[in-house]
Amino acid sequence: MASNFLLYLLQSSVVFTLLFGMYRIFVSGLTFHKVNRAILLSLPLLSLLLPLIDITGLIQQINTQSLVSPLPQLMLEPEGAPFFEIVTNHEISEAGSWLHHLDFVQLLLSIYLAGVVFVLVRSLVATKQILGIKHKAKKHRYNGHELLLTNLSSTFSYFHWIFVPESEIENINHMVLQHEVAHIKHRHTLDLVFTQLYTAMFWFNPIAATYRKTLKALHEYQADAHVLKMEIKKSDYLGLILDNINRAKEYHSLSYFNNLIIKKRIDMITKNQSKKHYSLAYAFLLFGVVAIILGFNVPDAAPPQLPNVQSGTEMIQVEPPSIFPLQKYDPNTITGVFGQQVRQPKTSKIIVHQGVDIRAPKGTPVLATADGTIAKAELDGNWGNLVIINHADGFQTWYAHLDGFATEANFSIKKGDVIGYVGTTGLSSGYHLHYEVRKNQQHLDPSDFFKK
């Protein structure tokens, strides 16, 4: 669902902001440039993965499986068990302006996707400009390096190419050249491409732009350290950096030597090498990752309860499903009955309907028809948003095409509790609830269990 995707993006953005903040506080000032680069490149991946880790759910699943034998059809619907849909008079016509369908979540999703496209297009335009400069540039060999001569006033590198102002080719400083060679050797352009993709995906997070600048600064530190290992006097190199402060800034997003972080580079160059025991600061980042994982696994309300058990596996509550799955029983809302021959919309075959269809407005609360344990609450193909509840004595109820959930897997549920809301997800042609009752995997007529 769009709302779930947007929530995931928000969670991932928060995780990234927290991890990047800890990096800036604890380790960004250390001279372990190689390690810091690896950490910075891992932050986007961690922010995408950590919200998906569900330790609590795994533990609950293990505990539940030790108490309740799972039913085989909960894993995969066996082949040949089709989705049943009846085309009836209750199907809602959606003619009219498309604005009638557009809700707030869809609007947010549209804005988000428009932002992603805009950032990607802007990046592609910049890349095209660089390739255009390369195509027009003259090639020149200098000390074993192939240089591309341009009419720009800045020297910069891009992948394995070094762009040099044509006016300076006769007096090019070898330290500048070695600085750009260091960027090529460490494949820094690949880092920038990767972070550009991440920035496009999370354009709404201002920290993403700061992250990209921080990574570029680290590239500078790494290249500076590479040059200074070549028996170059630190004073000469610092003088070269200061001479370039007032130089032109064409393509500053790619130029490593002429940029706005001169002071930080000078501070890093003049700083003493960090001692090995300072590497313990990286433990704070590890603690942060663990804390975030635990944070995403703290339940929003009371922790989920395992089903009541007796004699190891037998449930205490033995009442079968016994109420109407909506708050008000109205036989006129039942538009598809059990055992009715219908045409399966996906295959056009005539099949027997194995449940009941109940017409209701979007968002109508759906009720659990007996005490039990939520076995499934997720999007499931043609069923749409599906809730399956395990009850006592081998009973099981299915609630399909929901608009949203009010519960989640492994929660104990009481008869009459709201578990979701009427929708039209999956292979559905109108707002309704598809409701089934099964016992020991055999379909039963749900109408026989309604308390009218």
N, C-alpha and C positions, 0 to 999 in steps of 0.2 A: 504494500500500500504506500501511497505517496507520503502520508503522514509518518509512517514508520521510517521511510527513507530520510525525510527531513529531520526527524528526531535523531537518527543515527549520525547524520552530518553534524548536527549540533553537539552531540556527545563527543564525536571524534574531534571537533574543533576545540572543545573544552579540554580534552585530554592533551591535545597538542600544545595548547597554551600553557598548561600546568608543567608539562615536561620541558618545554622550551624555557619557561621561567626558571626552573631548577637548574637547567644547563647554564643560563646566564649568571645565576647567583653563585653556583658552587664551582664550576670548572672552566668557564669561558676564559678566565685569566691565566690558565696554566699553559705552559709551553709544549704540552704533549699534542702537537698539532695533528698528527696522524690519528690518534685516538679520538680527539675532538671532532675531526672530520667524519669518522665512522659513526659517532654518536649523532651528529647532526643529520646525517643521511638516514639514520634509522628512525628518527623521530616521526616522520610522516607515516612510515609503515607501522610503528607501534600505535600511533593514534588511530589508525584504521582498524587494527586488530584487537586492541584492548577492550573496546566496548562490546565485542562479540564473545569474549570469554565468559563462560557461565559455570563457574566452579560450584556454586550453590545448587544449580539445576542438576549437575552431574552427581553430586553427593546425594541429592534427594532421589534421583532416579535409581541409584544403587540401593539406597535404603528401601525404596518402594518395591523394587524388584525382589528384594529379600523377603518381603511380606506378602505381596500380591502377585500371583502368576499373571504375566502379561498375556493379552489375547493376541493371536497371530495377526489378525487383520489390522491392528493398530500401526504396523510398520509400513506396509504397502497394500493397497487395495489390489486383490488378485486380478489377473488379466481376465476379462470377460465379465467383470462386475461393472457395468456402465453407469454413468450418471443419468438419472431419470428426470426429464423435464416435460411438463405438460403445457401446451400452448392453450391458454384459456382466456376468457373475457376479462380477467383481472389485469392483464398486461397493460402497463401504463404507457400511453403515447407521450413521447418526449418531443413532439413537434414544437417549433417556435425558435426563438433566438437562442444561440449557443450560450448566451449569458445566463440562461435559466439553469444550465448545468454547472456553471463555474462556481465552485465554492472557494473558501479562503485558502484551503490547503493547495488546491490546484493553482490558484493564483501565485502563491509563494513558490511552488515548484516551477511555474513558468518563468518567474523572475530569476530564480536560481539558474535555470538552464540557459536563459538569455545571457546572464553574466558569464557563465562558463564559455559559451560560444564567443562572446566579445573578447575575453582574455585570450582564448586560443587563436582567434583571427588576428588579433594584435601581435601575438608572438610570431605567427606565420608571416605576417607582413614584414616584421623586423628581420626574420631569417631570410626572406626573399631579398631584402635590401643588402644584407651582407653578401649573399651569393651574387647579387648584381655587381657589387664592388669587386668581388673576386674575379668575376668574368672580365671586367674591364681592366684589372690590375696587370701591370707588367711583372714578369718573373725575373728574379735576380738571385744569383748565388753569392753567398757571403759566408766564409769560414765553414763551409760544408752545410750551410742551411739555405733552404730555398725561401726567399722573401717575396712578398707581393707588394709592389710599390703602388701607393694610392695618392690622391690629392688631399687626404685628410692630414690633420696636424698631430694626431696621436698614434702611438704604436700599440697594437693590441693583437691578441691571438684568438683563434676560433678553431676548435678541433685541432688539426695538425698544421694549420696555416698561420703564418705570422705576417701581419699587415704593418707596413712601415711607410711613413711619409716619404714621398719621392724626393722632397727637398732636403732630407736629412741622410740619404743613403751614403753620401760621401763621408759623413762625420758621425755615423751611428755609434753609439756607446755600447761596448760589448757587454756591460753590466745590464743595460736595458734588454739586450738581446737574450742574455742568459736568463733573465727574469721571465720572459715570455716562453723560452724553451722549458723552464721549470713547470709552467702551467700546462704545457702540452704533455710533458712527461707524466704528470700526475693526472692527466685526463680530466681537468677541472671543468671543461665545457660540458661533459656528460652530466656532471653534478648540476650544472645550471639548467640543462634541459629537463632533468628529473624534477628539480624544484619548480620549474616553470609549469610543468604539468600539475604538480600539487597545488601551486598557487592558483591555477585555473579552476581546479576542483573546489578550492576553499577561498575563492576571491572575496567572500564576505567577511573573512576574518582578517583584520588589519595586522595581526601578528605574523601572518604568512609572508607579507612583504618585508617585515623586519627580519624574519628568519632568513630570507633569501639574501639580504644585505649582510647578515652575520656570516653566512656561509662564504660569500664573496670575500669578506674581510679575512676569514680563515685561509682562503686560497692565497691571499696576499702574504699572510704570515708564513705559510708553507713555502711559497716561492722565494720570499726574502731569505728564509733559513737555508734554502738550497743554494742561493747565490753566495751567501756568506761562507759556505763550506769550501768555496773555490779559491781560498787564499786571497780574498779581496778584503782590503781594509774596511773596517766598519765605518770609519770616518768618511772615506771616499763614497761609500754607498749611501750614507745618510746625506751627504752633500748633494748627490745626484737626485735623491728624493725631494729635497728642499728646492732644487732648481726647477723641478717640474710642477710645483704647486700652482703657478699662475699659467700653466699651459692650457691650450684649448681643450674642450671637453667633448668633442664629437664622439658619439658611440661610447659614452662613458659606461653604459651597462655592460660593455664587453671589454673596455680598456681597464687593465688591472693596474697599470703604472700611474696613470693620471686619474685620480679619483678623489673622493671627499673624505677618505679615512686616513689621511697622511699622519695625523697626530697619533692615532691608534697604532699605526705601523711603526712609528718611531718609538713609542712606548714599548711595544713588543720586542723590537730589535735590541733596545738598550736594557731590557729586563734580563736578569740572570735566569739560567735554566732552572725550571722547577725541579725540586728534589723528588726522589722516587716516593718518599712517604706521602707526598701530597696526592698521590694517585688514590689514596683512601677517600678522597672527596667524591670519587665516582660512585662510592657506596650509597651516597645520598640519592643519586639517580635511580639506583636499583631499588632502594626503599620506596621511592616515589612510584615506580612501576607496580610494585607489590600493593601499595596503598590504593592505587587507582583500580587495580583488579578487584580488591576487596570492596572498594566503594561501589563498583557496579554490581556487586553480588549481595549488597545489603537490601533486603526486601523493603518495599515502600510502606507496608503496614505490618501486620502481624506475620511472623514467619509461617510458611506453608506447613500444614499439618498432614501427617500421614493418616491414611484412613484407619478408623477404629478397627481393631482386629480382635479376634477371639480364637483361642486354640491355635495360634500361629498364623493362620491364613484366612479363617472364616470371618466375615464381617458380622458385626453385632446387628446392624440395621438390616432387616430382611424385607421391608416394605417395597414392593415393585413400583415402577413409575405410575403415578396415580392422579396427576393433575394436568390441566391444559398448559401447554408451554408458553402461552401468553397470559397477561393478567386478567383478561376477560374472555370467557368462553362464548363464542358466537358461531354456531354451525354454518351460518351463511358465509363466513370467511374461509371455509375449507373449500378450496377450488380444485384440489386433486386428491383422490381417495385411494386407499390401499387396495391393491388387486386390480385396479383399472388398467385396461390395455391402452397404451399411449405410444406415440411415435417418438423414438429417441432422436433428438435434434442433430446429434453428431453423425449418426450412421443411417438415419431415416428408417431404422428397423422398428417393427412393432414389438414392444416389450411390456412387461407387467410392472406397474408402479409399486414400489416396495415401501412407501411411506405415505405421508399426507403433506399437501401443500396448503399453507395458511396465509392468506393475503393480509397484509398489514402495512401501515405507513412506514417510511424509512425512519429508523431510530427507535422503533417500538421495542421496549425491553423484552428479552427472551429469558424464560425462567427454567431452572433445573426442575425436572418433574419427579425427582426422588433424591434422597441423600446418596452421595457417592464421591468419587475421586476423578478429577479432570485428567483424562488420559491423553487428550490432544486438544490444542487450541492454537491453530495456525492456518495459514493459507495452504490449500491442498487442491491444486489443479481445478478440475471442473466443479468440484464441490464449493469453490470459493473459500471464504473464511469459515472454517469448520471447527466445531467443538464436539468432542466425544467424551461421554461420562461413563465410567464403570460403576455399576450398582451391585447390590448384593444378589446372591442367588443366580449369578450368571447373566443378569440383565445389563443391557448397554443401550444408551440413547445417543442419537446423532442429530445435530443441529447445523444445517448448511446454509450457505449464501449470506452469512452475517455481514453487517456493515462494519462491525468492530467487536472487540472482546472486552469483557469485564472480569476476566479471570485468566489464569494461565495453567500450564500443565503441572500436575502433581499436587494441586491444591485440593483440600477437602471442601465439599460443597454440601449445602443443606437444601432440602426441597423448598422451592420458592425463591431461592437466591437468583439474582440476575447474573447471567453468564455472558451475555452479549446483546446485540441489537440487530433488528431486522434490516436487511440490505438486499443487494442484488449482485453480489460478487460471483465469480465463477461463471459457469454456463447457465446463466439465469436471464430471463426475459422480462422480469418485473420484480418489484419489491415484494418479497414473501419469505416465509420460513419453510424449508423442507425439513420435516421431522420424522425420524424413524425410531422404532423400538425393536431391539433384538434380544434374543435369549439363547445363550449357547450358540451364537452365530446364526441363528435362524430368525428370519424376519417375521414380526408379528404385526397385527393391525393396531396402530396407535390409538384408534378410536375406542377400542375395547377398554382402554385404561384411563380415558378422560372422566374426571368427576365433573359432571355437568351441573 
